[in-house]
Amino acid sequence: MRLNELPLAQAAEFYASHGIPIFPLAPRSKQPLKGSRGFYSATADLAQVRRWWSEHPEANIGVALGEPSGRWLLDADAAHGGLETLAALLNGHADLDGAAWANSGGGGKHAYFLWTPELTWLRCGALPGGVDIKATGGYAVLPPSVHPSGRRYEWASAEDLERFVNPRPAPAWLLAWIFERRKVREMPPHDGGAGRKIPRGRRNVELTSIAGVLRARGAGEAELRDLLARINETLCDPPLRTDEVARIAHSVARYAPREENERPDARRIFERLDEGHYRLLLPGIASELEIDMLRRDSGSLVGELAARCYLPGNRGTDGLLTIAEFNVSSARARLERAKLLASRANTKAGDVDWPGIIEDFCARILAAEREGEPAIDLGDVDPPRKDAMILIDGFPILKQHPVILFGDGGACKSLLALYFAWRLTQHGETVLYADWELEAPEHRERLEKIAGDARGVKYARCLLPLREEAERLRRMARELGATYLICDSVALGCDGPPEAAETAMRYFQALRRLGLGCLLIAHVAKGEDGDKKPFGSAFWHNSARATWFAKRTEQVGDEKVVHVALFNRKSNLGALRPPLAFEIRFEPDRTIIRRTDAADIGEFAEKMTLAQRMAHVLRRGAMSVQELAEQLEVEPNAIRAEMSRRKGIFTRLSDNRVALAARDGGTDATY
C-alpha cells in the first residue's frame, strides 16, 4: 500500500495529522535519538513533527502506546517463537477481530488495538512464547521505518492502516488469555500435583487469609499450625519454612474468634510493608487490600490499589478482583471503588461493608503517612559498615548510597558502568544491572569483550519508569541476593521531564524503597554549566551522595583507543576526589579498560586544579619553584600561593626545592 512507500517525513506527517502522538527514533534503529526524551516527547503537533523530520529526514517513527495514543500492541517476535505462539493462539479463533496488522522489519508481527482506561492493568512486559505486550510506558516502531537489517516495517493492507487510525477494541478472549499467561509467567514451575499451586510471593498472604477464616470459626493456635503446615506442604511452591508457618498461626491466633453476631468483615489487620506500601488483611472474609507506589499528585495521595478475595463465587481471576490507580484522598473515588469491589467479590451489602472497609483503609493510610517514621536515639543506631565503600581503580563505589555518573552521550558511561559491575563481582558482590536503554544481547557482547565471560552480572530489562519498576526490582534483588544496583539510564527511567524537581524527588523515593547502594547513569543539560550537575538540576545533584562528570577525548579518524576522565563534582561522605582517567582500547574480540593518569592527557589536564597538576609532576621528584612554574606554565607566585594554602600536601626541603609532603599523595590524594 502507498504509505509503506512514502518517505519517512511524509509518513510522520500523516500520523500526526490523524492525531497520533509520535516521536523520532535513530535511523535504522528502535532507540530514540540521542539527547531526546524518547516517548515522553511524543506529540501530534504538525509543526513540531515537521521540525524533527526536517532535521532528521532518515529518522524512524516511534509511537507512544497506552494512554498517550489510545492504542496498545501485541508483538510477536519471530526470533523467539512468537509466530508459532501466535498461530497456536489463533487456532480455534477466526481472527484477532479488529487488529491492525503490521509486519515488523525483523520478521515478526504487530497487532494494534484500542486502549481505554479500563485496561490500566495491561502493562508492558514479555509473556511466555516470544510475545510482548506494549502499552502505557512503552512505544513501538511504525511503518515505513527501517529495521537495522535494512527491511522496512509495513502495514499488511490498507484496511489495517485504517484500523490503526481508528483502532478497535481487542476481543475479550484475547485479554483473558494475556491475563492468564502473565499469571503463568509469574508462577514458578512445580513437580506434578493437581490444582493451583501457591507461588513464591503469595504464600504468606494466602496462608494468612486461610488462617483468618479458620480462626474466625474458632480454631486455636495449635489447630491453625497443624492445618497450615499441611496446606503449606501440599500447595505452596516452594513450601515456607516451618517457623514461618508457625509465626503466621501465632499472629492470627492473637485475635479472638468471631462472636456469634459479629460481622465477618469486622477483623482488620493493617500493616505497613514499606515506604508508600500498605496492606489491610480481612481474615474473616478471606480478602485483602494492598496499596503501593504512593505519591502526592496535585495535593492528593495517589497509589496503585490491588484487591484480592478468596471467597467462593468471587468474580476475580486467581483471587485478584481489581488492580488500578486509586486516589486515597478522594471521597468519591472511595465510594466508586467500594461499589466495584462489592460487584467483583460477589458479596451482599448486608454481609460485607465494602464502603466501610475502604474508608477504614484510607483513614489508616493517611494517618500513617502523616505520622511517618518515629524518632530514634542516634546512640542506638548501628555504626557504618567498614566495607561501605569499594574502590574500583580509584572510583569509589558506595554500597549504601546513590552515586551519579553523568556526561554527554558517547562518553562511555554505560561501558564503564558494566566494567565496574564486573569488577564488583570479583569483590564478592552481586550486582543487578537495571537497563532502560539497550537489550541483553548487546550487554552480553560488551561484557564478554571486557571480562571474557558474561556470567556473574545479573541483568533486568526495564520498560516502565523506576517508580513502577521498583517493586519488581526489589523482589528480584531479594531473590538474587543483590548487594548493588546500576540504573542505566536515569532519563528513560523517569516518569516526567528529568530536569523537573518533582521527577527527581519521585525517582529517589523509588530508589529508597529498593534499599541498595546504586550507580545511576545520567546525562548533561545543554548550557554553559551543563557539566556541573546531572541534567543541570540541583535536585539530582543534591539527592545523590556523590556525582561524577564523564568527559571523553575527541576520537580522530578510526582510532581504536579513547580516553575518558571522571571529575568528582560532589562528595557528601568525604572530600572531593581528584580526577580519574581510563584508557579504553577497542579490539575486534575484546575491550581493554585500564586506569591511567588524567594529568598526562592534555584535554583533561587543563580541567585539573593547579594543586592536582603540581602533585602529578612532583611524584617524579622534588623541583625548585621556578622549575615547577615553567613545567606547568604558570607564574612562580602561583606556585608559592598554592604551597601556602596546601601545607599538608606540599613541603619545602632544606635546599628550597618543593616536594610532596606524602610520597603517595599523587592523584589519589584529596586536595
C-alpha positions in Angstrom: 0.0 0.0 0.0 1.1 3.6 -0.6 2.0 4.7 3.0 4.6 1.8 3.1 6.4 3.5 0.2 6.3 7.1 1.5 9.4 9.0 2.7 9.6 8.9 6.4 9.0 12.6 6.8 5.7 12.4 4.9 4.6 9.3 6.8 5.3 11.1 10.1 3.1 14.0 8.9 0.4 11.5 8.0 0.3 10.0 11.5 0.4 13.4 13.2 -2.4 14.8 11.1 -4.6 12.0 12.4 -3.8 12.9 16.0 -1.4 10.1 16.7 1.5 11.1 19.1 4.8 10.2 17.5 8.5 10.9 18.1 11.7 10.4 16.2 13.9 7.3 16.6 17.5 7.0 15.4 17.8 5.9 11.7 17.6 2.2 11.2 17.1 1.8 15.0 14.5 1.2 17.7 16.2 3.6 20.0 15.2 7.2 20.5 17.5 9.9 19.0 20.4 10.6 21.3 19.7 13.5 23.6 16.0 13.3 23.1 13.4 12.4 25.7 12.0 9.5 23.7 8.3 8.7 24.0 7.9 11.4 26.7 8.2 14.0 23.9 5.7 12.2 21.6 3.3 14.7 20.0 0.7 15.1 17.2 1.7 18.8 16.7 2.4 19.0 13.0 4.8 22.0 13.3 7.0 20.0 15.8 6.8 16.9 13.7 8.0 18.8 10.6 10.9 20.3 12.6 12.0 16.9 13.8 12.0 15.3 10.4 13.5 18.3 8.6 16.4 18.0 10.9 16.5 14.2 10.8 14.8 13.1 7.5 16.0 9.5 7.9 14.7 9.2 11.5 12.5 6.2 12.2 9.0 6.8 13.6 8.0 5.8 17.1 4.5 5.9 18.6 3.8 6.3 22.4 1.5 3.5 23.4 -1.2 3.1 26.0 -2.8 6.2 27.4 -1.0 8.8 25.2 -2.2 7.4 21.9 -5.1 5.2 22.9 -3.5 2.1 21.4 -1.7 -1.0 22.7 0.3 -3.6 20.9 0.6 -7.4 20.8 4.1 -8.0 19.5 5.0 -11.5 18.2 8.9 -11.8 18.0 9.9 -14.2 15.2 13.3 -14.8 16.7 11.8 -16.2 20.0 8.9 -18.3 18.8 6.4 -15.6 18.7 4.9 -16.5 15.3 4.3 -20.1 16.5 2.7 -18.8 19.7 0.5 -16.5 17.5 -0.5 -19.4 15.2 -1.5 -21.5 18.2 -3.4 -18.6 19.7 -5.4 -18.1 16.5 -6.2 -21.8 16.3 -9.9 -22.0 17.2 -10.4 -18.3 16.6 -11.2 -17.0 13.1 -9.0 -14.0 13.6 -8.0 -11.3 16.1 -11.1 -9.3 15.4 -10.3 -5.6 14.9 -6.5 -5.9 14.9 -4.4 -3.5 12.8 -1.7 -5.8 11.5 1.8 -4.7 10.6 4.9 -6.7 9.6 8.0 -5.8 11.6 11.3 -5.4 9.9 12.6 -8.3 11.9 10.1 -10.8 10.5 7.6 -10.5 13.4 4.0 -9.4 13.6 2.5 -6.4 15.3 -1.2 -6.3 16.2 -2.6 -2.9 17.4 -5.8 -2.5 19.4 -7.8 0.3 21.1 -6.5 1.2 24.6 -9.1 2.5 27.2 -8.7 3.5 30.9 -10.3 0.1 31.9 -7.0 -1.5 30.6 -4.7 0.1 33.2 -3.8 -3.4 34.3 -2.3 -4.0 30.8 1.4 -3.4 31.4 4.4 -3.6 29.2 6.2 -6.9 29.5 7.1 -10.2 28.0 4.8 -13.3 28.0 5.9 -16.9 27.5 6.4 -17.9 23.9 8.1 -14.8 22.4 5.1 -12.5 22.7 5.4 -9.0 24.2 2.7 -6.6 25.4 3.4 -2.8 25.0 1.0 -0.3 26.5 1.4 2.8 28.7 5.1 3.5 29.4 6.1 1.8 26.1 6.4 2.5 22.4 6.6 0.8 19.0 8.2 1.4 15.6 5.7 2.4 12.9 5.8 1.7 9.1 7.6 2.6 6.9 10.5 2.8 9.4 13.6 0.8 8.5 14.8 -2.1 10.6 18.5 -2.5 11.5 18.5 -5.3 8.9 17.5 -2.9 6.2 14.0 -4.2 5.8 11.0 -1.9 6.2 8.1 -2.1 8.7 4.9 -2.4 6.6 1.2 -2.3 7.1 -0.3 -5.6 6.0 -3.1 -3.8 4.0 -4.9 -0.5 3.6 -7.6 -1.9 5.9 -5.0 -2.5 8.6 -3.8 1.1 8.4 -7.4 2.3 8.6 -7.9 0.1 11.7 -4.7 1.7 13.2 -6.0 5.2 12.6 -9.4 4.2 14.0 -8.5 1.5 16.5 -10.9 -1.3 17.5 -11.1 -3.0 21.0 -9.4 -6.3 21.5 -11.7 -9.3 21.8 -12.4 -10.4 25.4 -10.9 -13.9 24.9 -7.5 -12.3 24.0 -7.5 -10.1 27.1 -8.3 -13.1 29.3 -5.5 -15.1 27.5 -3.0 -12.3 28.3 -4.0 -12.1 31.9 -3.7 -15.9 32.4 -0.3 -16.0 30.5 1.0 -13.3 32.8 0.0 -15.3 35.8 1.6 -18.4 34.4 4.8 -16.4 33.8 4.9 -15.3 37.4 4.3 -18.8 38.8 7.4 -21.0 39.3 7.3 -24.5 37.8 6.5 -27.3 40.1 6.6 -31.1 40.1 3.2 -32.6 39.4 0.3 -32.3 41.8 -3.3 -31.4 40.9 -4.8 -27.9 41.3 -3.4 -24.5 41.5 -0.1 -24.1 43.4 0.6 -21.1 45.7 3.7 -19.4 44.2 6.5 -17.5 45.9 5.4 -14.1 46.8 1.8 -15.2 47.5 2.4 -17.9 50.2 2.3 -15.6 53.3 -0.8 -13.7 52.1 -2.9 -16.8 51.2 -1.9 -18.8 54.3 -2.8 -15.7 56.5 -6.2 -15.4 54.7 -6.9 -19.1 55.2 -5.9 -18.9 58.9 -8.1 -15.9 59.4 -11.2 -17.7 58.1 -10.4 -20.7 60.4 -9.7 -18.5 63.4 -13.0 -16.7 62.9 -14.7 -20.0 63.2 -12.9 -20.8 66.5 -9.7 -22.7 65.5 -6.9 -22.4 68.1 -3.2 -21.8 67.6 -2.3 -25.5 67.6 -5.0 -26.4 65.1 -4.0 -23.5 62.9 -0.4 -24.5 63.0 -1.3 -28.1 62.0 -3.7 -27.2 59.3 -1.4 -24.6 57.8 1.5 -27.0 57.8 -0.5 -29.5 55.7 -1.6 -26.8 53.3 1.9 -25.5 53.1 3.4 -28.9 52.2 0.6 -29.6 49.7 0.1 -26.3 47.9 2.9 -23.9 48.5 5.6 -24.0 45.8 8.2 -24.0 47.3 6.9 -24.6 50.9 7.6 -22.0 53.5 9.9 -22.7 56.4 8.2 -24.4 59.4 9.0 -21.5 61.7 7.4 -19.1 59.2 4.2 -21.2 59.2 4.2 -21.2 63.0 4.6 -17.4 63.0 1.5 -17.0 60.8 -0.5 -19.3 63.1 0.6 -17.4 66.2 0.0 -14.0 64.7 -3.6 -14.8 63.6 -4.4 -16.6 66.9 -3.9 -13.3 68.8 -7.3 -12.2 67.5 -10.4 -13.6 69.3 -12.7 -15.8 67.3 -15.7 -14.0 65.8 -18.6 -13.6 68.2 -21.9 -15.1 67.1 -23.4 -11.8 66.0 -20.1 -10.2 64.8 -19.8 -9.2 61.2 -17.4 -11.4 59.2 -15.6 -8.2 58.0 -15.0 -6.7 61.4 -11.5 -8.1 61.9 -9.0 -5.9 60.1 -5.2 -6.2 60.3 -3.4 -3.1 59.0 0.3 -3.4 58.0 3.0 -1.1 56.7 5.1 -3.2 54.3 7.5 -0.5 53.2 7.7 3.2 52.3 4.4 4.1 50.5 3.3 0.4 50.7 0.4 -0.7 53.0 -1.9 -3.7 53.4 -5.2 -4.4 55.1 -5.9 -8.1 55.8 -9.6 -9.1 56.2 -9.3 -12.7 57.6 -13.0 -13.1 58.2 -13.8 -12.8 54.5 -10.5 -14.2 53.2 -9.7 -10.9 51.5 -7.1 -8.2 51.5 -6.4 -4.7 50.1 -2.9 -3.6 49.2 -1.7 -0.2 48.0 1.7 0.6 46.7 3.6 3.3 44.8 2.0 6.1 46.9 2.8 9.6 45.8 1.5 13.1 46.0 -0.3 14.3 42.9 -1.8 17.8 42.8 -2.3 17.7 46.6 -3.9 14.2 46.6 -2.4 11.0 47.8 -2.5 8.5 44.9 -1.3 4.9 44.5 -2.0 1.6 42.9 -4.7 -0.4 44.8 -5.0 -4.1 44.5 -7.9 -6.1 46.0 -7.9 -9.8 46.4 -10.6 -12.2 47.6 -10.6 -15.9 48.1 -14.3 -16.4 48.9 -16.2 -18.9 46.8 -18.1 -17.4 43.9 -15.9 -14.3 43.5 -15.5 -12.9 40.0 -11.8 -12.3 40.3 -9.0 -14.1 38.4 -6.9 -16.2 40.7 -8.2 -14.2 43.6 -7.4 -10.8 42.1 -10.6 -8.6 42.0 -9.0 -5.5 40.6 -5.8 -3.5 40.4 -5.8 0.1 39.3 -4.8 3.6 40.2 -6.6 5.0 43.3 -7.0 8.4 44.9 -6.8 7.8 48.6 -7.8 11.4 49.3 -11.0 11.4 47.3 -14.3 10.5 49.0 -15.9 9.9 45.5 -13.1 7.6 44.5 -13.6 5.6 47.7 -17.3 5.1 47.1 -16.8 4.1 43.5 -14.1 1.6 44.3 -16.3 0.1 47.1 -19.1 -0.5 44.6 -16.7 -2.2 42.2 -15.3 -4.5 44.9 -18.8 -5.5 46.0 -19.6 -6.4 42.4 -16.3 -8.3 41.8 -16.4 -10.1 45.1 -20.0 -11.1 44.5 -20.9 -10.3 48.1 -24.2 -8.8 49.6 -24.2 -5.4 51.2 -25.5 -6.9 54.4 -22.6 -9.4 54.6 -19.6 -7.2 53.7 -19.4 -3.4 54.2 -17.0 -2.5 51.4 -17.6 1.3 51.8 -16.6 1.0 55.5 -13.6 -1.2 54.7 -12.3 1.3 52.1 -12.9 4.3 54.4 -11.1 2.5 57.2 -8.1 1.6 55.0 -7.8 5.1 53.6 -8.0 6.7 57.1 -5.2 4.4 58.3 -3.1 5.1 55.3 -3.4 8.9 55.7 -2.7 8.7 59.4 0.4 6.6 58.8 1.7 8.9 56.0 1.3 11.9 58.3 2.9 10.2 61.2 5.9 9.0 59.3 8.9 7.2 60.9 9.3 7.6 64.7 12.4 9.4 66.1 15.2 7.2 67.3 18.3 7.8 69.5 21.4 8.1 67.3 23.3 6.2 70.0 21.1 3.1 69.2 21.9 3.2 65.5 24.5 0.7 64.2 27.7 2.4 63.1 28.6 2.5 59.4 29.9 -0.8 57.9 33.6 -0.9 57.4 33.1 -2.3 53.9 30.7 0.6 53.0 33.0 1.7 50.1 34.9 -0.3 47.5 37.5 1.4 45.3 37.5 0.2 41.7 40.6 1.6 40.0 40.2 4.6 42.3 36.4 5.0 41.6 34.5 4.9 45.0 31.5 2.5 44.9 29.3 3.4 47.9 27.5 0.3 48.9 24.7 2.0 50.8 24.2 5.3 48.9 23.4 6.6 45.4 26.2 7.9 43.1 25.5 9.6 39.8 27.9 9.3 36.8 26.8 11.8 34.2 28.1 13.2 30.9 27.4 13.7 27.2 26.1 10.8 25.0 29.1 8.7 23.8 31.2 9.3 26.9 31.4 5.6 27.5 29.4 5.8 30.7 27.5 2.6 30.2 30.7 0.7 29.2 32.4 1.9 32.4 29.3 1.0 34.5 29.4 -2.5 33.1 33.2 -2.7 33.8 32.5 -1.5 37.4 29.8 -4.2 37.7 32.1 -6.9 36.6 34.9 -5.7 39.0 32.4 -5.7 41.9 31.6 -9.3 41.3 35.3 -10.0 41.7 34.9 -8.5 45.2 32.1 -10.9 46.0 29.2 -8.5 45.3 26.1 -9.5 43.5 25.2 -6.7 41.0 21.8 -6.1 39.4 22.1 -4.1 36.2 18.7 -2.5 35.5 18.7 -1.3 31.9 16.3 1.1 30.1 18.5 1.7 27.0 19.9 -1.4 25.3 19.0 -5.1 25.2 20.5 -8.1 27.0 22.4 -9.4 23.9 24.3 -6.1 23.5 25.3 -6.0 27.1 26.4 -9.7 27.0 28.6 -8.9 24.0 30.1 -5.9 25.7 30.8 -7.8 29.0 32.3 -10.8 27.2 34.8 -8.4 25.4 35.6 -6.8 28.8 35.8 -9.9 31.0 35.9 -12.9 28.7 32.8 -14.3 30.3 29.4 -12.6 30.7 28.3 -14.6 33.7 28.1 -13.0 37.2 26.3 -9.7 36.5 22.5 -10.0 36.8 20.5 -8.2 34.1 17.0 -6.8 34.2 15.4 -5.1 31.2 13.1 -2.3 32.3 10.4 -0.6 30.2 8.4 1.4 32.8 9.5 4.4 34.9 11.5 3.3 38.0 8.6 4.3 40.2 6.6 1.5 38.6 9.5 -0.9 38.2 10.7 -0.6 41.9 8.6 -3.4 43.3 9.7 -5.8 40.6 13.3 -4.8 41.0 13.1 -5.0 44.8 11.7 -8.5 44.6 14.3 -9.5 42.0 17.1 -8.1 44.2 15.9 -10.0 47.2 15.6 -13.3 45.3 19.1 -12.9 43.7 20.7 -11.6 46.9 21.8 -8.5 45.1 24.0 -6.1 47.0 24.4 -3.3 44.5 22.3 -1.8 41.7 23.2 0.0 38.5 20.5 2.0 36.7 21.2 2.8 33.0 19.9 5.3 32.3 18.1 7.7 34.6 16.3 9.8 31.9 14.5 6.8 30.5 13.5 5.6 34.0 11.9 8.9 34.9 8.1 9.4 35.0 8.4 13.1 33.8 10.9 15.6 32.5 14.2 14.7 34.1 15.1 18.3 34.8 11.9 18.8 36.9 12.3 18.8 40.7 9.2 16.6 41.2 10.6 14.0 38.8 13.9 13.8 40.8 12.1 13.5 44.1 9.9 10.7 42.9 12.9 8.9 41.4 14.8 8.9 44.7 11.7 7.9 46.7 11.6 4.8 44.5 15.3 4.2 45.0 14.9 4.3 48.7 12.4 1.5 48.5 15.0 -0.7 46.9 17.4 -0.3 49.8 20.6 -0.8 47.8 23.6 1.4 47.0 23.5 2.3 43.4 25.3 3.9 40.4 23.0 6.0 38.3 23.9 6.8 34.7 22.6 10.2 33.6 23.1 12.9 31.0 24.0 16.6 31.0 21.8 19.6 30.2 22.6 22.0 27.4 24.2 25.2 28.6 27.3 26.7 29.9 27.3 24.8 33.2 25.9 21.6 31.9 29.0 19.6 33.1 28.5 20.7 36.8 25.2 18.9 37.7 23.2 16.0 36.2 20.6 17.4 33.9 21.7 20.8 35.2 19.5 20.1 38.2 20.3 20.9 41.8 17.8 18.3 42.9 19.6 15.4 41.2 23.0 16.8 42.3 21.9 17.2 45.9 20.0 14.0 46.3 23.0 11.8 45.4 25.8 11.3 47.9 28.4 11.8 45.1 28.3 12.9 41.5 31.0 12.4 38.8 31.2 14.0 35.4 32.5 11.9 32.5 34.4 13.5 29.6 35.7 11.6 26.6 38.6 12.7 24.3 37.8 13.5 20.8 38.3 10.5 18.5 40.5 11.1 15.5 39.7 9.0 12.4 39.3 5.3 13.1 41.4 5.4 16.3 40.8 2.3 18.4 41.8 4.0 21.7 39.8 6.6 23.6 40.4 8.2 27.0 37.7 9.0 29.5 38.2 11.2 32.5 35.9 11.3 35.6 35.7 14.6 37.5 34.2 14.5 41.0 31.6 17.3 41.3 30.2 16.4 44.7 31.1 14.2 47.7 28.9 14.2 50.8 30.9 11.5 52.6 34.4 13.0 52.4 36.5 15.5 50.5 36.3 15.8 46.7 38.5 13.2 44.9 40.9 14.2 42.2 40.1 13.3 38.5 40.4 9.7 37.4 41.1 8.7 33.8 40.7 5.5 31.9 42.1 4.3 28.6 39.7 2.2 26.6 41.1 0.1 23.7 38.6 -1.4 21.3 39.9 -4.6 19.6 37.9 -6.9 17.4 37.4 -9.6 20.0 38.0 -7.7 23.3 37.8 -4.3 25.0 40.7 -3.4 27.3 40.0 -0.8 30.0 42.8 0.3 32.2 43.4 3.2 34.7 45.7 6.0 33.5 46.6 9.5 34.8 44.4 12.4 33.8 47.3 14.8 34.0 49.1 13.0 31.2 46.2 13.8 28.8 46.1 17.4 27.5 42.4 17.7 27.2 42.0 16.6 30.8 45.0 18.2 32.4 43.6 21.7 31.7 40.5 20.9 33.7 42.5 19.9 36.8 43.3 22.3 39.7 46.8 23.7 40.0 47.4 21.6 43.1 46.5 18.4 41.3 48.9 19.2 38.5 51.7 20.1 40.9 51.3 16.8 42.7 51.3 14.9 39.5 54.7 16.5 38.5 56.2 16.2 41.9 55.6 12.5 42.1 58.6 12.2 39.8 60.8 14.1 42.3 61.4 17.4 44.1 61.8 20.6 41.9 62.5 24.3 42.5 59.7 26.8 42.4 61.0 28.1 39.1 61.3 24.7 37.5 57.8 23.8 38.7 56.3 27.0 37.4 57.9 26.5 34.0 56.8 22.9 33.8 53.2 23.9 34.5 53.3 27.2 32.5 52.2 29.4 35.5 53.8 32.2 37.4 56.1 31.3 40.4 53.9 33.3 42.7 51.0 31.0 41.8 53.1 28.0 43.0 54.1 29.8 46.2 50.4 30.7 46.9 49.3 27.1 46.4 52.1 25.8 48.7 50.9 28.2 51.4 47.3 27.0 51.1 48.2 23.3 50.9 50.8 22.9 53.6 49.5 19.4 54.3 50.2 18.4 50.7 53.4 20.2 49.8 56.6 20.9 51.7 59.8 22.9 51.1 63.1 20.9 51.5 66.3 22.3 53.1 67.6 23.2 49.7 64.4 25.2 48.9 63.0 22.7 46.5 59.3 21.8 46.6 58.2 18.2 47.3 55.1 16.2 48.2 54.6 16.0 52.0 53.4 12.4 51.5 55.2 10.4 48.8 52.0 8.5 48.0 50.0 11.8 47.6 49.7 11.6 43.9 46.4 11.8 42.1 44.6 9.6 44.7 45.2 12.2 47.4 42.5 14.6 48.4 43.1 18.3 47.6 
